[in-house]
Amino acid sequence: MASRVFTQGSYLRKCVVLVSSQGISKHSKLFPYRQIFNSRLNHSMSSRGAPEINTNVPKEPNFSSENTVEGAPQHSDEKIAIKLAKLSDPDTFGTLNPQKTKQLTYEKLLDELPDEEGDVIVETYADPETQRHRLKIMEYLKMIDDLIKAKRIRDAIDVLEVKMLKEDRAKPTFHIYNHLITACGHAGYTKKAFKLYNDMKKRGVRPNGGTYTSLFNACANCPFPGYGFQQAKHLKALMDEKSIFIRPITYHAMIKAFGRCGAVDIAFSLVDEMIEKKLPLSADTFCFVLQACISDKEAGFRLALVVWHKLRRKWIKPDIYNYNLLLRTVRECGTGDLVTFQQAIDEIMKGGVPSPEEHKLLDSPASENNSNLPSSQESSSLSVDSIEPSNVSENISPVPSISDATTSLKELPAENRPNLLTYKPHLGSILSLNEIRTPQDRLILLGGVNGILEEMEKDGLKPNDVTFGLLLDCIPPTLTAEKALLSIIKKENIKLRIPFYNSLIKRRALRFDYASARDVMTLLRLHHVEPDIMTFGALALSCRKKGEAEDLLRLMKEAEFHPNIEILGAMMRHACIQYSFGYIVYLMKYVKEEEIEVNELFLKHLQTLHNNAVKAFKILHKSKKTKENANIPDFFRSQTFQESFTMFQKFYTYWLKTIKKDPQVHPWAEVKQKRKTAHN
């Protein structure tokens, strides 16, 4: 259904306005319609015995039905004029006659007028009577939900934009928009999520709390942090301007968005804002704050320690996710500058929190006058400014260091081990802060593997396979440390999944312990764990020779896995480093035969090899003329190498013309595509 907006100067518009607003008067210039009205008025009064009224109107062409030839079609304007006259009849007020109850309204009469040049069509939704024969909102919602579960986001959006709005002309609700915005947010389609939000407002659908939460999640998952930050900042300003009430779950999404986009100071200030508004803080709140700490690769570990003790002072019990995120800061983040780190450690150690048992004593009447126990009633501000050093002395008290902290840690009594996680944090007497550079150094500050597990046990938590996967990345890269961790896992009776074993293979391959890396496959069979494609990708790092690569590719075929370009790229890296042209040509032929699209990294390995060889030959040729020693490896001088490179160069030129290259796809390419019809 559509309504028309008429332009000025339209003759018919003037007719309708005058008739509908003033009726047909004596002075009206609409002679045909006035005469029709007067004739009907005289007829009505004569039937009641009243004298006819002499209107003294000059005769004009009569378009009434009395002067038309019987059976001849009437002009559309004549029909409309008759209907308008009937509606304006002063003697017709109401009737129970069924045929007279079907009188047309002026709005319907406007739609019957013919199109004129300059009319603007304004889209409206289908009338309720028409919508009865279409799908219900819940049916559209189920259709969208099924497509989202199948990861067909574009088709799910088409249900709204094509099927509902264009084909069925059904009015969407906020449930439809929220569902699609949430799906776009999970997939990282930030721009499309905000486009749906703007469309939602234009169509008069009011956003709710879930809409804003989904939009901030879309900013958090944006593949372009700069764009995500700008959108999140704009949305937060809009909510403040409109004084929209923000629930804790929306605050969590905001903290995550600003934290992942690198605005750690804003993420911390949002926690302060929650405290000011007396909104409850929970372990989930600190999960998102720790995610913000992870985004700061320079000083994230220092920030995480401060956040952890703020959590303790709020008497919030950490969960397994808090511990796992803390271990991520151990693995990925540094401590920042030494002075600031020392200041943070001093503040943590001075502001220790009573243990749960001591907290009960503090609440008892007998402990009211006890001033020896530290108080937990202090500022809970999480602003970055409160963490920065203030009036810090440049003289840092030295702490004795050891040459091998890992082995000595087991020999020391528990009270001498450093532990900055406990209720009463301490450094012990084994480390110097200027030596904290690697993940294993940072892990020792938290008490090592045993210290972490003991703190989890105090909080009533049991580590999972993710916890041990993170601990694996933080322990020293030695076979002894890995075996010790595996024994703890066995003691804790933790069932490990395939990601842990993949990390173990990768660690051993990167330190060139290829035999131990392949031994992990025995552990997989022993614990009845099925490998995945990532397992073979980690094993590819250990394939130094052509025979090892052939064995791995054959093993993948038996396991019904198809090699991807990442696995072949790991093999190609080994082949190019060794200038093994037989290995290189084998992989190039395999890629061509299997029709695998090559990426930029794969081509970069080959291009680097080619450029290095050409450069070496130029130096060698120049040295022969000048009779000077060329500063190149000896194998470049051999005749065999030069012949092999010449054959490779010819094949390389031909191969580049025949292979398929992996196109660079934009992260938002799927939702940018426009389709004419919706998915059925």
C-alpha positions in Angstrom: 0.0 0.0 0.0 1.3 3.4 -0.8 0.1 7.0 -0.2 0.7 9.9 -2.5 2.0 13.4 -1.7 0.7 15.9 -4.3 2.6 18.9 -5.6 1.4 22.5 -5.6 -0.7 23.6 -8.6 -2.4 20.3 -8.9 -6.0 20.9 -10.0 -7.3 17.8 -8.5 -5.6 18.5 -5.1 -7.5 21.8 -5.0 -10.7 20.1 -5.6 -10.2 17.6 -2.9 -9.0 20.1 -0.3 -12.0 22.4 -0.9 -14.5 19.7 -0.9 -13.2 17.9 2.1 -12.6 21.0 4.3 -15.4 23.4 3.2 -17.9 21.4 1.4 -19.4 22.8 -1.9 -20.5 26.5 -1.4 -22.2 29.0 -3.6 -19.0 30.8 -4.4 -17.0 27.7 -5.2 -15.3 27.8 -8.6 -15.7 24.0 -8.9 -18.8 24.4 -11.1 -19.4 20.7 -12.0 -19.2 19.5 -8.4 -21.3 22.4 -7.1 -24.1 21.7 -9.6 -24.1 18.0 -8.8 -24.4 18.8 -5.1 -27.2 21.4 -5.7 -29.2 19.0 -7.9 -28.9 16.2 -5.2 -30.0 18.8 -2.5 -33.1 19.8 -4.5 -34.0 16.2 -5.1 -33.7 15.3 -1.5 -35.8 18.3 -0.3 -38.5 17.7 -3.0 -38.9 14.1 -1.9 -39.7 15.5 1.6 -42.3 18.0 0.2 -40.0 21.0 0.6 -39.8 23.7 -2.1 -36.7 23.6 -4.3 -33.9 26.1 -3.7 -33.1 28.5 -6.6 -29.3 28.8 -6.5 -29.1 31.3 -9.5 -25.9 29.7 -10.7 -24.8 30.2 -14.3 -25.1 27.1 -16.2 -21.9 25.1 -16.6 -21.3 21.8 -18.4 -23.2 19.1 -16.4 -21.2 16.0 -15.7 -23.9 14.3 -13.7 -25.1 10.8 -14.7 -28.4 12.2 -15.9 -26.8 13.9 -18.9 -24.6 11.0 -19.9 -25.4 8.5 -22.5 -26.7 5.3 -20.9 -24.0 2.6 -20.8 -21.2 5.1 -21.7 -18.2 5.0 -19.3 -17.9 7.9 -16.9 -14.7 9.9 -16.5 -12.7 9.1 -13.3 -13.0 12.7 -12.2 -16.8 12.4 -12.5 -16.9 9.3 -10.4 -14.8 10.9 -7.7 -16.9 14.1 -7.7 -20.1 12.0 -7.2 -18.5 10.1 -4.3 -17.3 13.3 -2.7 -20.8 14.9 -3.1 -22.3 11.8 -1.4 -20.0 12.2 1.5 -20.8 15.9 1.8 -24.6 15.4 1.7 -25.9 17.2 4.8 -28.9 14.8 4.9 -26.8 11.7 5.1 -25.6 11.1 8.6 -25.6 7.4 9.3 -27.5 4.3 8.3 -27.6 0.6 9.0 -28.0 -0.2 5.4 -25.1 -2.6 4.5 -24.6 -1.0 1.1 -24.2 2.5 2.6 -21.8 1.4 5.3 -19.2 0.9 2.5 -18.8 4.6 2.0 -15.2 5.6 0.9 -13.1 7.9 3.1 -11.2 10.8 1.7 -8.0 9.0 2.3 -9.1 6.2 0.0 -10.4 8.6 -2.6 -6.9 10.2 -2.7 -5.5 6.9 -3.7 -8.0 6.6 -6.6 -6.8 9.8 -8.2 -4.6 9.3 -11.3 -0.8 9.7 -11.0 0.5 13.2 -11.8 3.9 14.4 -12.7 5.8 15.4 -9.5 4.0 13.0 -7.1 6.3 11.3 -4.5 5.7 7.7 -3.5 6.2 7.3 0.3 6.7 3.7 1.4 4.5 2.3 4.1 4.0 -1.2 5.5 1.3 -3.5 4.4 -2.1 -3.1 6.2 -2.9 -5.5 9.0 -5.5 -7.3 6.9 -2.8 -8.1 4.3 -0.2 -9.1 7.0 -2.5 -11.9 8.2 -1.6 -13.9 5.2 2.1 -13.5 5.7 4.7 -15.0 8.0 4.6 -14.0 11.7 7.5 -12.3 13.4 8.6 -15.4 15.2 8.7 -17.3 11.9 11.0 -14.6 10.4 13.1 -14.8 13.6 13.4 -18.6 13.4 14.4 -18.3 9.7 17.1 -15.7 10.7 18.3 -17.8 13.6 18.7 -21.0 11.4 20.8 -19.0 8.9 23.0 -17.5 11.6 23.7 -21.0 13.1 24.7 -22.1 9.6 27.1 -19.1 9.5 25.2 -17.5 6.6 25.1 -14.0 7.9 24.5 -12.4 4.5 21.4 -14.6 3.9 20.1 -13.8 7.4 20.4 -10.1 6.7 18.6 -10.6 3.4 15.6 -12.0 5.3 15.1 -8.5 6.8 16.3 -6.3 3.9 14.7 -8.2 1.0 12.1 -10.6 2.1 10.5 -8.6 5.0 10.9 -5.0 3.8 10.7 -5.4 0.0 8.8 -8.5 -0.8 6.4 -9.0 2.1 6.4 -5.4 3.3 6.2 -6.6 6.9 7.2 -4.3 9.8 10.2 -5.6 11.7 10.5 -5.5 15.5 13.5 -4.8 17.7 13.9 -8.6 18.1 14.8 -9.0 14.4 17.3 -6.1 14.5 18.9 -7.2 17.8 19.3 -10.7 16.5 21.1 -9.5 13.3 23.2 -6.9 15.2 24.3 -9.6 17.6 25.3 -11.9 14.8 27.2 -9.1 13.0 29.0 -8.3 16.3 30.1 -11.9 16.8 31.5 -12.1 13.3 33.2 -8.7 13.6 31.0 -6.9 11.0 31.0 -3.7 12.9 30.1 -1.3 10.1 27.1 -3.4 9.1 25.9 -3.7 12.8 25.8 0.1 13.0 24.1 0.4 9.7 21.3 -1.9 11.0 21.2 0.2 14.1 20.7 3.4 12.1 18.1 1.7 9.9 16.3 0.6 13.0 16.0 4.1 14.3 14.8 5.5 10.9 12.0 3.0 10.8 10.8 4.0 14.2 11.9 0.8 16.0 13.2 1.8 19.5 16.5 0.3 20.6 16.7 -1.3 24.0 19.6 -2.3 26.3 20.3 -5.4 24.3 20.9 -3.4 21.2 23.6 -1.2 22.8 25.2 -4.3 24.4 25.4 -5.9 20.9 26.8 -2.8 19.3 29.7 -2.5 21.9 30.4 -6.2 21.3 30.6 -5.4 17.6 33.2 -2.7 18.4 35.2 -5.2 20.6 35.4 -7.8 17.7 36.1 -5.2 15.0 39.1 -6.3 12.9 40.1 -2.6 12.7 40.7 -1.4 16.3 40.8 2.3 15.3 37.4 2.1 13.7 36.0 0.1 16.6 37.3 2.7 19.1 35.7 5.6 17.2 32.3 3.9 16.9 32.4 2.9 20.6 33.3 6.4 21.7 30.6 7.9 19.6 28.0 5.5 20.9 29.0 6.1 24.5 28.7 9.9 24.0 25.2 9.4 22.4 24.1 7.3 25.4 25.3 9.9 27.8 23.7 12.7 25.9 20.3 10.9 25.9 20.7 9.9 29.6 20.1 6.2 28.7 20.3 3.9 31.7 23.2 1.5 31.4 23.0 -1.9 32.9 26.0 -3.8 34.2 26.0 -6.2 31.2 26.2 -3.2 28.9 29.0 -1.7 31.0 30.9 -5.1 30.6 30.5 -4.8 26.8 31.8 -1.2 26.9 34.8 -2.2 29.0 35.6 -5.0 26.6 35.2 -2.8 23.6 37.5 0.0 24.8 39.9 -2.5 26.3 40.4 -4.5 23.2 40.7 -1.4 21.1 43.6 -0.2 23.3 41.9 2.5 25.3 42.8 1.0 28.7 42.4 4.2 30.6 38.7 4.5 29.4 38.1 0.9 30.3 39.4 1.6 33.9 37.3 4.8 34.1 34.2 2.8 33.3 34.7 0.6 36.3 35.0 3.8 38.4 31.8 5.0 36.8 30.1 1.7 37.9 31.3 2.2 41.4 30.0 5.8 41.5 26.5 4.6 40.3 26.6 1.9 42.9 26.3 -0.9 40.3 27.5 -4.3 41.5 31.0 -5.5 40.5 31.5 -9.2 39.8 34.1 -11.6 38.6 32.8 -11.0 35.1 33.6 -7.3 35.4 37.2 -8.0 36.2 37.3 -10.5 33.3 36.8 -7.7 30.9 39.2 -5.4 32.8 41.8 -8.1 32.5 41.1 -8.3 28.8 41.9 -4.5 28.7 45.2 -5.2 30.4 46.1 -7.8 27.8 45.8 -5.2 25.1 48.7 -3.3 26.7 51.7 -5.4 25.6 54.2 -3.1 27.2 52.8 -3.0 30.8 49.8 -5.3 30.8 51.3 -7.6 33.5 51.8 -4.7 35.9 48.2 -3.5 35.3 46.8 -7.0 35.8 48.5 -7.3 39.2 47.0 -4.1 40.3 43.5 -5.1 39.0 43.9 -8.5 40.8 44.4 -6.9 44.1 41.5 -4.4 43.6 39.4 -7.6 43.0 40.6 -9.0 46.3 39.9 -5.8 48.2 36.4 -5.8 46.9 36.0 -9.4 48.4 35.1 -10.7 44.9 36.0 -14.4 44.5 37.9 -14.9 41.2 36.7 -17.6 38.9 38.6 -19.9 36.5 38.3 -17.3 33.7 40.0 -14.6 35.9 43.0 -17.0 36.4 43.2 -17.9 32.8 43.2 -14.2 31.7 45.8 -13.4 34.3 48.0 -16.2 32.8 47.6 -14.6 29.4 49.1 -11.4 30.8 52.0 -13.5 32.1 52.5 -15.0 28.6 51.9 -11.9 26.4 52.6 -8.7 28.4 55.6 -7.0 29.9 56.0 -5.1 33.2 56.6 -1.6 31.8 59.4 0.6 33.0 61.2 -0.6 36.1 60.4 2.4 38.4 56.7 2.2 37.8 56.8 -1.6 38.3 58.6 -1.2 41.6 56.0 1.4 42.7 53.2 -1.0 41.8 54.8 -3.9 43.7 55.3 -1.7 46.8 51.7 -0.6 46.8 50.5 -4.2 46.4 52.6 -5.4 49.3 51.6 -2.5 51.6 47.9 -2.9 50.9 47.6 -6.6 51.5 44.1 -8.0 52.0 43.2 -10.2 55.0 42.5 -13.8 54.2 38.8 -15.0 54.3 39.4 -16.4 57.9 40.9 -13.1 59.0 38.0 -11.2 57.3 35.6 -13.1 59.6 37.6 -12.1 62.6 37.5 -8.5 61.5 33.7 -8.6 61.4 33.4 -10.0 64.9 32.9 -7.7 67.9 36.2 -8.9 69.6 38.2 -7.5 66.7 36.8 -4.0 66.7 39.8 -2.5 68.5 42.3 -4.7 66.6 44.5 -2.3 64.6 47.1 -4.8 63.5 45.2 -6.2 60.7 45.1 -4.2 57.5 41.9 -2.5 56.5 40.1 -3.2 53.2 38.1 0.0 53.3 40.2 2.0 50.8 39.8 3.6 47.4 38.8 1.2 44.6 39.6 3.5 41.8 41.0 1.8 38.7 42.1 4.9 36.8 45.4 4.5 35.1 46.6 7.7 36.9 46.3 6.0 40.2 48.7 3.3 39.0 51.4 5.6 37.6 54.3 6.4 40.0 54.1 9.5 42.2 57.2 10.8 44.1 59.0 7.5 43.5 62.5 7.3 44.7 65.0 6.4 42.1 66.8 4.1 44.6 65.2 0.7 44.3 66.2 -1.7 47.0 68.0 -4.6 45.4 66.8 -8.1 45.8 69.1 -11.1 45.6 69.0 -12.8 42.2 69.7 -16.4 41.3 71.1 -18.0 38.2 68.4 -20.7 37.8 65.2 -19.6 39.5 63.2 -22.5 38.2 65.3 -25.2 39.8 65.9 -23.3 43.0 62.2 -22.5 43.4 61.4 -26.2 44.2 64.1 -26.3 46.9 63.0 -23.2 48.7 60.4 -23.4 51.5 57.0 -22.0 50.7 57.4 -18.9 52.8 60.5 -17.9 50.8 59.0 -18.3 47.3 57.7 -15.1 45.7 53.9 -14.9 45.4 52.2 -11.7 44.4 48.7 -13.4 44.1 48.1 -14.3 47.7 46.2 -12.2 50.2 49.6 -11.1 51.7 51.8 -10.8 48.7 55.6 -11.0 49.0 58.6 -11.2 46.8 60.6 -13.7 48.9 64.3 -13.5 48.5 65.2 -15.0 45.1 64.6 -12.4 42.4 65.7 -9.0 41.2 63.0 -7.0 39.4 65.4 -5.9 36.7 65.6 -9.5 35.5 61.9 -9.9 34.8 61.8 -10.1 31.0 60.4 -13.5 29.9 57.1 -15.3 30.6 58.9 -17.8 32.9 60.3 -14.9 34.9 56.8 -13.4 35.4 55.4 -16.7 36.3 57.9 -17.1 39.1 56.7 -13.8 40.6 53.3 -15.5 41.0 54.8 -18.5 42.8 55.4 -20.6 39.7 53.1 -23.4 38.6 52.6 -24.7 42.2 51.9 -21.2 43.5 49.1 -20.7 40.9 47.6 -24.1 41.6 47.7 -23.5 45.4 45.9 -20.1 45.0 43.2 -21.7 42.8 42.7 -24.5 45.4 42.2 -21.8 48.1 39.5 -20.2 46.0 37.8 -23.6 45.5 38.7 -23.8 41.8 40.0 -26.6 39.7 42.3 -25.9 36.7 41.1 -26.9 33.3 43.0 -27.8 30.1 43.1 -24.1 29.1 44.9 -23.3 32.3 47.5 -25.9 31.7 47.9 -24.8 28.1 48.7 -21.3 29.3 51.1 -22.6 31.9 52.8 -24.6 29.2 53.5 -21.4 27.3 55.0 -19.8 30.5 57.3 -22.5 31.8 61.0 -22.8 30.6 61.4 -24.3 27.1 63.0 -27.5 28.3 62.0 -31.1 28.1 62.4 -31.4 31.9 59.9 -28.6 32.7 57.4 -30.1 30.2 57.6 -33.5 31.7 57.1 -32.0 35.2 54.0 -30.2 34.0 52.6 -33.4 32.4 53.1 -35.2 35.7 51.1 -32.5 37.5 48.3 -32.9 34.9 48.2 -36.6 35.5 48.1 -36.1 39.3 45.2 -33.6 38.9 43.4 -36.0 36.6 42.8 -33.4 33.9 41.6 -34.6 30.5 43.5 -32.6 27.9 42.1 -31.7 24.5 44.0 -31.4 21.2 45.0 -27.7 21.5 47.3 -28.5 24.4 49.1 -31.2 22.4 49.4 -28.9 19.4 51.1 -26.3 21.6 53.5 -28.9 22.9 54.4 -30.0 19.4 55.0 -26.4 18.3 57.2 -25.6 21.3 59.5 -28.6 20.7 59.7 -27.9 16.9 60.6 -24.3 17.4 63.5 -25.2 19.6 64.6 -27.7 17.0 63.7 -30.8 19.1 62.0 -32.4 16.2 62.2 -36.0 17.5 60.4 -35.0 20.7 57.8 -33.1 18.7 57.0 -36.2 16.7 56.8 -38.2 20.0 53.7 -36.3 21.0 51.8 -38.3 18.4 52.4 -41.3 20.7 50.8 -39.4 23.6 47.8 -38.7 21.4 47.2 -42.4 20.7 47.8 -43.2 24.4 45.2 -40.8 25.6 42.8 -41.5 22.7 42.8 -37.9 21.4 42.1 -37.4 17.7 44.4 -35.0 15.8 43.1 -32.0 13.9 44.4 -29.9 11.0 46.4 -27.7 13.5 48.2 -30.8 14.7 49.6 -31.4 11.2 50.4 -27.8 10.9 52.6 -28.0 14.0 54.2 -31.2 12.8 55.1 -29.5 9.5 57.5 -27.3 11.4 59.6 -30.3 12.0 59.8 -31.4 8.3 63.4 -30.5 7.4 63.8 -33.0 4.6 61.8 -34.0 1.6 61.3 -37.5 2.9 59.8 -36.2 6.2 57.4 -34.0 4.2 56.3 -36.9 2.1 55.6 -39.0 5.2 53.5 -36.3 6.8 51.5 -35.7 3.6 50.8 -39.4 3.4 49.8 -39.5 7.0 47.4 -36.6 6.4 45.9 -38.4 3.5 45.3 -41.5 5.6 43.6 -39.4 8.3 41.5 -37.8 5.5 42.9 -34.3 6.0 43.6 -32.1 3.0 46.8 -30.0 3.3 46.4 -26.3 3.3 48.8 -23.6 2.1 49.8 -22.8 5.7 51.1 -26.4 6.2 52.9 -26.4 2.9 54.3 -22.9 3.7 55.9 -24.2 6.9 57.6 -27.0 4.8 58.7 -24.5 2.2 60.3 -22.3 4.8 62.6 -25.2 5.8 63.3 -26.0 2.2 64.3 -22.5 1.3 66.5 -22.0 4.3 68.5 -25.1 3.3 68.5 -24.2 -0.4 67.2 -27.8 -1.1 66.0 -27.4 -4.7 64.6 -30.9 -4.9 62.5 -30.3 -1.8 61.4 -26.9 -3.2 60.4 -28.2 -6.6 58.5 -31.1 -5.0 56.3 -28.7 -3.0 55.8 -26.4 -6.0 54.6 -29.3 -8.1 52.4 -30.5 -5.2 50.7 -27.1 -5.0 50.1 -27.0 -8.7 48.7 -30.6 -9.0 46.4 -30.2 -6.0 45.3 -26.8 -7.2 46.0 -25.1 -3.9 45.8 -21.3 -3.9 49.2 -19.9 -2.7 49.3 -16.9 -0.3 51.8 -14.1 0.0 53.9 -15.8 2.6 54.4 -18.9 0.5 55.5 -16.7 -2.5 57.7 -14.6 -0.2 59.8 -17.7 0.8 60.5 -18.4 -2.9 61.1 -14.8 -3.8 63.6 -14.4 -1.0 65.5 -17.5 -2.0 65.6 -16.4 -5.6 66.8 -12.9 -4.8 69.5 -14.1 -2.4 70.9 -16.6 -5.0 70.9 -14.0 -7.8 72.7 -11.5 -5.5 75.3 -14.1 -4.5 76.0 -15.0 -8.2 76.5 -11.3 -9.0 79.0 -11.0 -6.3 80.7 -14.2 -7.4 80.9 -13.0 -11.0 82.2 -9.6 -10.0 84.9 -11.2 -7.8 86.2 -13.3 -10.8 86.7 -10.1 -12.8 88.4 -8.2 -10.0 90.2 -11.3 -8.6 88.9 -10.6 -5.1 87.5 -13.0 -2.6 83.7 -12.9 -2.6 82.2 -12.8 0.9 79.5 -15.5 0.2 79.0 -19.1 1.5 81.0 -21.7 -0.2 78.1 -23.8 -1.5 77.3 -20.9 -3.9 80.6 -21.6 -5.7 79.8 -25.3 -6.5 78.9 -26.3 -10.0 76.1 -28.5 -8.7 74.4 -25.6 -6.9 74.6 -23.4 -9.9 73.1 -26.0 -12.2 70.3 -26.7 -9.7 69.5 -23.0 -9.4 69.4 -22.6 -13.2 66.8 -25.4 -13.5 64.8 -24.0 -10.6 64.8 -20.5 -12.1 63.3 -21.8 -15.4 60.6 -23.8 -13.5 59.9 -20.9 -11.2 59.1 -18.6 -14.1 56.8 -21.1 -15.7 55.2 -22.0 -12.3 54.3 -18.4 -11.4 52.2 -18.2 -14.6 50.2 -21.4 -13.9 49.4 -21.3 -10.2 46.3 -19.9 -8.4 46.9 -17.1 -6.0 44.8 -16.6 -2.9 42.9 -13.4 -3.3 43.0 -10.8 -0.5 39.5 -10.8 0.9 38.3 -7.9 2.9 37.0 -8.9 6.4 33.6 -7.4 5.6 33.3 -8.7 2.1 30.5 -11.1 2.9 28.1 -8.5 4.3 29.0 -5.9 1.6 27.5 -8.1 -1.1 24.0 -7.0 -2.2 21.5 -9.5 -3.5 18.3 -9.0 -5.3 16.3 -11.8 -3.7 16.2 -13.3 -0.3 17.1 -16.8 0.5 14.2 -19.1 0.5 
